[in-house]
Amino acid sequence: MHVRLKLAIKLAVVFSAVCASLLFLVASIAAVLTTRGIHNEAFKRLDNDTAVMLHTFDYFKDNALASAQMFASHPRVAAFARSGGKMRTDEVRRLLEILDERQLLKVYDAQGTLLLQRGFWPGNRTDVPEMPSPGLQLALVGETVKGLEAIGDLGLAVRGIAPIREGNEVVGAVLVGSRLDQAFADQLKQITGLEVGVAVGDSRRATWLAQSIRDAGGQPLTGSIEAPIIASVRDSGAVAKSTLSLGDQEHLAAFAPLFGDYSQFVGMLFIGEPSAPLNARIHQAQLFIALLSLLACGLAFLAANLVAKTITDPIRKLAGHATTVASGRLDTQLDLRTGDELEQLAEAFNVMTESLAIMKFNDQNANPLTKLPGNLVIETEVQRRLELGEQVAVLYVDLDNFKAFNDKFGFEAGDRIIQFTAEILKDAVQFVDHAGDFIGHIGGDDFIIMSQPNAADDLCREIIRRFDAQVLGFYPPDDRERGYIVSVDRQGQVQRFGICSLSIAVVTNETRQIPDFLALASLAAEVKKVAKASEGSSFARDRRTDKAPGRTARLAVTSTGLLQRP
């Protein structure tokens, strides 16, 4: 069953479907961009937090190095190192009071032997063998070093190493550090306000040190870091971002490498943000976008109906006007004011109607042999251009020796050479390619062309060149060889007549005022006599002005013969 729907309904349905599809596409893109934006915002915060935390680590390293330099510069520390650690217990106790009791301490002699330590191992064990590290070796040659150090199961410590000098001689070295324990994390929390965790070496177990990351029962959360993340951070030395499950919660996390005092990988710093608040924001944004899209779809349907009406009403008017024009009433005009392409279409329709009226007029007045505009159309066009004040050049084209040709070879041959001349004129005008040129057929062997003064001479030469190159094809071989025909003139006398040629009279209003078509025709008749006075095809141009005396064209006309006949 074929369902017939009005165009307005079809357009409304189509517009609504298109709008709904576009809104769905826009909503989908908006949802994706919103989700990505929220995630990017979270990761950007992680980047900023990581940068702040690494900067804070540098701050604590500088503090550790400053403490080491202060301790190493004490005179009794130099005496302690030179003596190989021989000092009474009470003197050692007073010496340790220089540093905060929470700070780690190691004192070495000039050979790198550990003389004193505090805080690295339980008690005060000095009998634990220790290999001199590159940082210690640098300190023993007079350099200062700062960095991080793994301290076994106790985690990481920031540290500074400074040489102990006595005069210009290095007599030992001092290492001062701070352990990254819960107290350290609390201190970081107070300074930065960030959530921070530390993993030692390649350990996959990580304890969140900041107090705020806790489970539902208030206990600190621990989690497992994937081995590929550790390997990626260790091998690339760059920050990595991923998700991390802590208990039953998922977090967005950033992982930054931590390096020792000679660029060895000693552990990782990671900072996390719970994903639940982010997911809630994403859900709210998506719900808002969905509701907004539904509202927009409703508005789009209403707008589609209005748009459909603004299209279909003018179309109905256009259809009615088309029916009127089809009935033959070409004098009607359509008044349509829509301010859009439909108004342009109506204007184009009016122009088409005017053109049809002109074509009908021209067709009714066209020459039946050449189909070129006839006398009435020619006179109308010439008068129109003169009244508009255009500068025009009118070429009157006349066939010479045409009557003799027609008498000898018959009317059919005469019609063919007239049609041939019409085609030559069309081809020449098209070749010269001057916009706005007009060709008319006055009647018999007389034609007219309207062009502009600056193109007239070139057009005459092109017409004559083409005509002379092809006209011999209308004659038998004997006549072509002789260059003339034998026929009877108007007095009944046998005469020689040359091959058909063209005489072109060129009249312009370039240097004189020509009021109307009759004045133009009168001037052309004078100039044509001059053109016909030359043998063969030729053209003559009237160059007289309003002030030129006399009526004869010879005084001010240039005559050019292009092809002479025997």
GUSEVEX-406786 format. One line per field, with one value per residue (C-alpha): x negated, y negated, z negated; residue in one letter; residue number from 1. Coordinates in steps of 0.1 Angstrom, whole numbers, plus 5000, padded with zeros to 4 digits. Example, Ala and Ser with C-alpha at 12.3 -4.5 7.8 and 13.67 -1.06 7.14 Angstrom:
<rs>
x c(4877;4863)
y c(5045;5011)
z c(4922;4929)
resn c(a;s)
resi c(1;2)
</rs>
This chain:
<rs>
x c(5000;4986;4989;4992;4977;4976;4942;4944;4947;4919;4896;4905;4898;4865;4854;4863;4844;4814;4814;4819;4790;4768;4778;4770;4736;4729;4741;4719;4689;4697;4699;4666;4649;4664;4652;4617;4616;4624;4598;4573;4580;4574;4541;4531;4536;4515;4487;4487;4488;4459;4438;4445;4436;4403;4395;4402;4379;4352;4360;4354;4322;4309;4318;4301;4270;4270;4272;4243;4222;4230;4222;4190;4177;4178;4142;4149;4163;4129;4111;4134;4127;4090;4089;4106;4137;4120;4141;4159;4196;4206;4186;4203;4237;4230;4217;4250;4270;4260;4285;4322;4326;4349;4321;4300;4263;4231;4196;4166;4128;4106;4104;4142;4145;4178;4170;4205;4241;4275;4310;4301;4302;4316;4291;4257;4241;4207;4196;4218;4195;4203;4190;4180;4207;4198;4214;4191;4161;4169;4172;4138;4122;4138;4172;4207;4234;4272;4297;4319;4308;4326;4322;4333;4367;4370;4377;4360;4342;4332;4296;4267;4229;4203;4165;4149;4120;4091;4074;4071;4071;4102;4101;4135;4171;4206;4239;4271;4305;4342;4362;4394;4416;4450;4437;4420;4452;4471;4445;4450;4487;4484;4461;4478;4513;4507;4513;4480;4468;4433;4422;4386;4366;4385;4409;4445;4459;4465;4478;4497;4481;4505;4533;4562;4561;4580;4606;4641;4629;4604;4573;4545;4548;4521;4519;4499;4481;4480;4445;4447;4453;4422;4401;4414;4406;4372;4361;4374;4367;4400;4433;4460;4498;4522;4550;4543;4566;4563;4586;4620;4613;4598;4575;4559;4522;4489;4456;4423;4388;4366;4328;4299;4269;4252;4284;4292;4329;4338;4376;4408;4430;4467;4496;4532;4567;4599;4618;4653;4657;4645;4669;4698;4689;4688;4722;4737;4722;4735;4770;4771;4760;4787;4815;4802;4802;4838;4849;4830;4847;4881;4871;4857;4890;4909;4883;4885;4922;4917;4889;4909;4938;4914;4903;4936;4956;4933;4930;4968;4967;4940;4960;4990;4970;4954;4989;4998;4966;4973;5007;4989;4992;4956;4964;4969;4944;4941;4937;4920;4903;4885;4850;4834;4827;4864;4866;4836;4854;4885;4864;4847;4882;4892;4860;4868;4903;4890;4864;4892;4912;4882;4874;4911;4909;4876;4888;4919;4897;4868;4857;4871;4840;4811;4832;4814;4834;4853;4860;4883;4859;4829;4845;4856;4821;4803;4827;4824;4785;4786;4811;4789;4760;4738;4709;4718;4703;4729;4716;4738;4728;4738;4731;4716;4726;4752;4780;4758;4749;4786;4797;4772;4772;4808;4826;4816;4779;4786;4802;4772;4748;4769;4770;4732;4728;4749;4727;4695;4708;4716;4682;4663;4682;4675;4638;4633;4651;4665;4693;4727;4723;4756;4762;4793;4806;4821;4833;4820;4782;4780;4769;4762;4738;4737;4704;4681;4659;4626;4635;4651;4620;4608;4643;4645;4611;4620;4654;4638;4609;4633;4657;4630;4614;4646;4668;4651;4665;4699;4686;4679;4641;4642;4656;4632;4603;4615;4624;4657;4690;4709;4745;4772;4774;4806;4808;4806;4770;4745;4718;4689;4695;4669;4669;4693;4676;4685;4689;4690;4700;4690;4708;4702;4714;4678;4673;4708;4743;4767;4802;4821;4821;4832;4802;4779;4793;4788;4752;4746;4760;4734;4705;4716;4712;4676;4670;4687;4664;4635;4628;4633;4643;4636;4649;4652;4655;4671;4647;4665;4675;4705;4683;4672;4686;4706;4726;4702;4685;4653;4641;4639;4641;4612;4618;4598;4598;4586;4590;4590;4609;4597)
y c(5000;4966;4940;4904;4878;4841;4826;4806;4839;4855;4826;4824;4861;4859;4827;4843;4875;4855;4833;4863;4881;4850;4845;4881;4877;4845;4860;4890;4868;4845;4875;4889;4855;4849;4883;4877;4842;4853;4880;4856;4832;4859;4870;4833;4830;4861;4846;4815;4834;4856;4826;4809;4841;4846;4810;4817;4846;4823;4799;4827;4838;4803;4802;4835;4823;4791;4811;4833;4803;4787;4818;4824;4789;4794;4795;4825;4845;4841;4852;4882;4892;4888;4908;4937;4933;4933;4910;4915;4924;4891;4872;4891;4884;4847;4848;4865;4837;4815;4833;4840;4873;4885;4880;4910;4907;4925;4913;4927;4923;4914;4950;4953;4974;4969;4954;4945;4949;4941;4951;4975;5007;5014;5005;4992;5019;5009;5045;5048;5049;5023;5017;4981;4966;4943;4915;4922;4924;4890;4875;4889;4870;4838;4837;4834;4858;4859;4886;4915;4947;4981;4991;5027;5036;5001;4986;4955;4925;4891;4884;4860;4869;4843;4846;4840;4816;4807;4779;4790;4826;4849;4870;4887;4883;4878;4892;4876;4887;4889;4921;4921;4935;4926;4895;4884;4889;4868;4841;4842;4841;4809;4793;4803;4817;4846;4883;4901;4937;4952;4986;4998;5014;5039;5047;5052;5044;5008;4992;4959;4936;4907;4909;4900;4931;4956;4983;4982;4993;4965;4987;4977;4994;5015;5026;5045;5027;5046;5058;5042;5008;5012;5023;4995;4968;4983;4988;4955;4933;4914;4910;4935;4932;4961;4974;4991;5012;5007;5030;5027;4992;4982;4952;4932;4932;4917;4935;4916;4932;4924;4925;4928;4905;4920;4924;4960;4969;4973;4972;4955;4927;4929;4906;4917;4903;4924;4932;4932;4894;4891;4918;4900;4867;4886;4902;4868;4852;4880;4878;4840;4844;4870;4848;4818;4839;4850;4814;4804;4832;4818;4783;4796;4813;4780;4761;4787;4782;4744;4748;4773;4747;4719;4742;4758;4725;4708;4741;4741;4705;4715;4745;4723;4697;4725;4737;4701;4698;4732;4719;4693;4663;4651;4616;4626;4622;4640;4618;4640;4624;4651;4636;4670;4693;4697;4660;4663;4692;4671;4643;4668;4680;4645;4640;4673;4662;4629;4649;4672;4641;4627;4661;4664;4629;4636;4669;4653;4627;4649;4653;4687;4696;4688;4688;4655;4626;4607;4570;4563;4579;4562;4527;4533;4544;4515;4490;4505;4502;4467;4456;4472;4450;4480;4476;4499;4508;4520;4542;4543;4573;4576;4604;4591;4609;4629;4623;4635;4666;4672;4667;4692;4719;4716;4707;4738;4730;4694;4705;4726;4698;4675;4702;4706;4668;4670;4698;4678;4649;4671;4688;4655;4639;4670;4669;4633;4641;4606;4609;4594;4595;4598;4613;4606;4614;4583;4604;4618;4614;4587;4593;4572;4576;4555;4554;4528;4503;4518;4553;4543;4543;4577;4591;4579;4594;4627;4628;4620;4645;4673;4664;4661;4694;4714;4697;4713;4746;4735;4732;4758;4764;4744;4714;4716;4719;4688;4668;4656;4669;4660;4650;4625;4591;4572;4558;4593;4589;4617;4605;4618;4618;4623;4649;4639;4617;4596;4559;4548;4513;4504;4476;4466;4440;4436;4401;4390;4392;4416;4410;4440;4470;4451;4427;4457;4474;4442;4439;4476;4472;4445;4465;4497;4479;4472;4509;4521;4499;4522;4555;4586;4588;4556;4535;4498;4479;4446;4424;4391;4369;4346;4317;4334;4315;4330;4362;4383;4411;4409;4379;4397;4435;4460;4487;4519;4545;4578;4601;4589;4609;4611)
z c(5000;5011;4984;4996;4973;4977;4983;4951;4931;4950;4944;4907;4903;4923;4904;4871;4879;4891;4860;4837;4853;4851;4815;4807;4823;4805;4772;4777;4785;4756;4733;4745;4743;4708;4696;4711;4697;4661;4664;4679;4651;4625;4642;4644;4607;4603;4625;4604;4571;4583;4593;4559;4540;4559;4552;4515;4516;4530;4501;4475;4493;4491;4453;4448;4466;4446;4413;4425;4433;4399;4380;4400;4393;4355;4342;4319;4349;4367;4335;4332;4368;4365;4333;4350;4328;4295;4273;4240;4240;4224;4250;4278;4262;4261;4297;4309;4292;4321;4344;4340;4323;4352;4378;4390;4386;4397;4391;4411;4408;4437;4449;4450;4418;4400;4366;4354;4365;4351;4363;4392;4371;4337;4310;4319;4339;4353;4361;4392;4422;4448;4484;4491;4514;4544;4523;4494;4517;4532;4497;4487;4516;4505;4524;4509;4519;4514;4524;4513;4497;4491;4455;4456;4443;4428;4462;4476;4462;4477;4469;4472;4470;4462;4457;4423;4428;4405;4423;4459;4450;4452;4421;4425;4436;4421;4434;4420;4431;4424;4426;4448;4421;4408;4390;4422;4441;4415;4420;4458;4453;4432;4458;4491;4482;4506;4504;4508;4508;4511;4524;4517;4545;4567;4539;4552;4518;4510;4479;4481;4456;4456;4431;4453;4476;4454;4458;4445;4411;4409;4415;4438;4472;4488;4524;4549;4577;4610;4620;4655;4639;4617;4646;4668;4642;4633;4670;4684;4654;4662;4644;4653;4647;4643;4620;4587;4566;4528;4509;4527;4540;4573;4575;4603;4595;4607;4602;4601;4599;4569;4574;4550;4547;4578;4599;4590;4587;4551;4551;4563;4552;4560;4555;4558;4561;4555;4588;4572;4570;4606;4618;4600;4618;4651;4645;4636;4667;4689;4674;4679;4715;4721;4706;4726;4758;4752;4747;4778;4798;4788;4798;4831;4839;4834;4854;4882;4885;4888;4913;4934;4936;4947;4975;4986;4988;5013;5032;5036;5049;5073;5085;5091;5110;5132;5141;5151;5173;5188;5200;5221;5199;5200;5188;5152;5123;5090;5059;5032;5002;4981;4979;4988;5017;5024;5031;5054;5071;5076;5091;5114;5123;5132;5153;5170;5178;5192;5213;5225;5236;5254;5270;5281;5295;5313;5326;5340;5357;5367;5403;5414;5434;5410;5377;5368;5353;5380;5387;5357;5332;5348;5346;5310;5299;5317;5302;5268;5268;5281;5255;5228;5240;5249;5273;5302;5335;5361;5389;5420;5440;5476;5501;5534;5567;5550;5575;5604;5584;5575;5611;5624;5598;5585;5554;5534;5540;5531;5498;5491;5495;5473;5446;5450;5445;5413;5400;5409;5389;5359;5360;5363;5334;5313;5323;5314;5282;5274;5248;5257;5296;5315;5349;5370;5405;5421;5451;5484;5484;5458;5422;5391;5362;5331;5312;5296;5314;5302;5315;5348;5371;5358;5363;5399;5407;5392;5411;5444;5438;5431;5459;5486;5475;5479;5505;5535;5524;5537;5573;5600;5607;5640;5623;5594;5619;5639;5608;5622;5636;5667;5662;5674;5657;5648;5683;5699;5710;5706;5682;5662;5624;5598;5570;5542;5516;5486;5482;5446;5435;5399;5382;5345;5321;5307;5322;5329;5315;5333;5321;5334;5357;5388;5385;5380;5411;5432;5422;5429;5464;5471;5458;5476;5510;5501;5491;5524;5545;5536;5555;5535;5498;5479;5450;5445;5412;5407;5387;5391;5361;5356;5368;5401;5431;5459;5464;5485;5467;5487;5468;5435;5442;5443;5469;5468;5495;5482;5512;5548;5575;5612)
resn c(m;h;v;r;l;k;l;a;i;k;l;a;v;v;f;s;a;v;c;a;s;l;l;f;l;v;a;s;i;a;a;v;l;t;t;r;g;i;h;n;e;a;f;k;r;l;d;n;d;t;a;v;m;l;h;t;f;d;y;f;k;d;n;a;l;a;s;a;q;m;f;a;s;h;p;r;v;a;a;f;a;r;s;g;g;k;m;r;t;d;e;v;r;r;l;l;e;i;l;d;e;r;q;l;l;k;v;y;d;a;q;g;t;l;l;l;q;r;g;f;w;p;g;n;r;t;d;v;p;e;m;p;s;p;g;l;q;l;a;l;v;g;e;t;v;k;g;l;e;a;i;g;d;l;g;l;a;v;r;g;i;a;p;i;r;e;g;n;e;v;v;g;a;v;l;v;g;s;r;l;d;q;a;f;a;d;q;l;k;q;i;t;g;l;e;v;g;v;a;v;g;d;s;r;r;a;t;w;l;a;q;s;i;r;d;a;g;g;q;p;l;t;g;s;i;e;a;p;i;i;a;s;v;r;d;s;g;a;v;a;k;s;t;l;s;l;g;d;q;e;h;l;a;a;f;a;p;l;f;g;d;y;s;q;f;v;g;m;l;f;i;g;e;p;s;a;p;l;n;a;r;i;h;q;a;q;l;f;i;a;l;l;s;l;l;a;c;g;l;a;f;l;a;a;n;l;v;a;k;t;i;t;d;p;i;r;k;l;a;g;h;a;t;t;v;a;s;g;r;l;d;t;q;l;d;l;r;t;g;d;e;l;e;q;l;a;e;a;f;n;v;m;t;e;s;l;a;i;m;k;f;n;d;q;n;a;n;p;l;t;k;l;p;g;n;l;v;i;e;t;e;v;q;r;r;l;e;l;g;e;q;v;a;v;l;y;v;d;l;d;n;f;k;a;f;n;d;k;f;g;f;e;a;g;d;r;i;i;q;f;t;a;e;i;l;k;d;a;v;q;f;v;d;h;a;g;d;f;i;g;h;i;g;g;d;d;f;i;i;m;s;q;p;n;a;a;d;d;l;c;r;e;i;i;r;r;f;d;a;q;v;l;g;f;y;p;p;d;d;r;e;r;g;y;i;v;s;v;d;r;q;g;q;v;q;r;f;g;i;c;s;l;s;i;a;v;v;t;n;e;t;r;q;i;p;d;f;l;a;l;a;s;l;a;a;e;v;k;k;v;a;k;a;s;e;g;s;s;f;a;r;d;r;r;t;d;k;a;p;g;r;t;a;r;l;a;v;t;s;t;g;l;l;q;r;p)
resi c(1;2;3;4;5;6;7;8;9;10;11;12;13;14;15;16;17;18;19;20;21;22;23;24;25;26;27;28;29;30;31;32;33;34;35;36;37;38;39;40;41;42;43;44;45;46;47;48;49;50;51;52;53;54;55;56;57;58;59;60;61;62;63;64;65;66;67;68;69;70;71;72;73;74;75;76;77;78;79;80;81;82;83;84;85;86;87;88;89;90;91;92;93;94;95;96;97;98;99;100;101;102;103;104;105;106;107;108;109;110;111;112;113;114;115;116;117;118;119;120;121;122;123;124;125;126;127;128;129;130;131;132;133;134;135;136;137;138;139;140;141;142;143;144;145;146;147;148;149;150;151;152;153;154;155;156;157;158;159;160;161;162;163;164;165;166;167;168;169;170;171;172;173;174;175;176;177;178;179;180;181;182;183;184;185;186;187;188;189;190;191;192;193;194;195;196;197;198;199;200;201;202;203;204;205;206;207;208;209;210;211;212;213;214;215;216;217;218;219;220;221;222;223;224;225;226;227;228;229;230;231;232;233;234;235;236;237;238;239;240;241;242;243;244;245;246;247;248;249;250;251;252;253;254;255;256;257;258;259;260;261;262;263;264;265;266;267;268;269;270;271;272;273;274;275;276;277;278;279;280;281;282;283;284;285;286;287;288;289;290;291;292;293;294;295;296;297;298;299;300;301;302;303;304;305;306;307;308;309;310;311;312;313;314;315;316;317;318;319;320;321;322;323;324;325;326;327;328;329;330;331;332;333;334;335;336;337;338;339;340;341;342;343;344;345;346;347;348;349;350;351;352;353;354;355;356;357;358;359;360;361;362;363;364;365;366;367;368;369;370;371;372;373;374;375;376;377;378;379;380;381;382;383;384;385;386;387;388;389;390;391;392;393;394;395;396;397;398;399;400;401;402;403;404;405;406;407;408;409;410;411;412;413;414;415;416;417;418;419;420;421;422;423;424;425;426;427;428;429;430;431;432;433;434;435;436;437;438;439;440;441;442;443;444;445;446;447;448;449;450;451;452;453;454;455;456;457;458;459;460;461;462;463;464;465;466;467;468;469;470;471;472;473;474;475;476;477;478;479;480;481;482;483;484;485;486;487;488;489;490;491;492;493;494;495;496;497;498;499;500;501;502;503;504;505;506;507;508;509;510;511;512;513;514;515;516;517;518;519;520;521;522;523;524;525;526;527;528;529;530;531;532;533;534;535;536;537;538;539;540;541;542;543;544;545;546;547;548;549;550;551;552;553;554;555;556;557;558;559;560;561;562;563;564;565;566)
</rs>
